[in-house]
Amino acid sequence: MTLSAYAKSVQERGHSGVDKYVRITGKRQVTIPKEFFEQLDMGTVLHAFVEGGRLVLEPVRPEDPMDFSQEIINDLADAGLTGEELKKEFAKRREGMMAAMKELVTEARNEAVDGSEADGDDFMNELIDADE
């Protein structure tokens, strides 16, 4: 059996093997089948663009503001770490970052409860000293 160029391109993109047809309403709206929505873990925003005569809709996932993984990886790569050494140091630094963030949250909650307010300069100095 000979595949068409379109069928080959679908196959190369990792087609899930499930086809669905959706209706376009008079307001140009479509409903995304639940199976696809769940499979792709979609949120509430899609990136839409036209590519090769096709409409492509990709889920947009907001970055976690508490995730500093990319910054940690960049620092480790700049330091020349690779392989197992990079993996171990990444895990160590990420765990340290998470522990520091939890401590900051706890301190902020305690200050909110007892009405004390940290000095902004002291806080920045603590952060700078922690990096050294």
Secondary structure, 3 states (H helix, E strand, C coil): CCCCHHHHHHHHCCCCCCCCCCCCCCCCCCCCCHHHHHHCCCCCCEEEEEECCEEEEEECCCCCCCCCHHHHHHHHHHCCCCHHHHHHHHHHHHHHHHHHHHHHHHHHHHHHHHCCCCCHHHHHHHHHHHHC
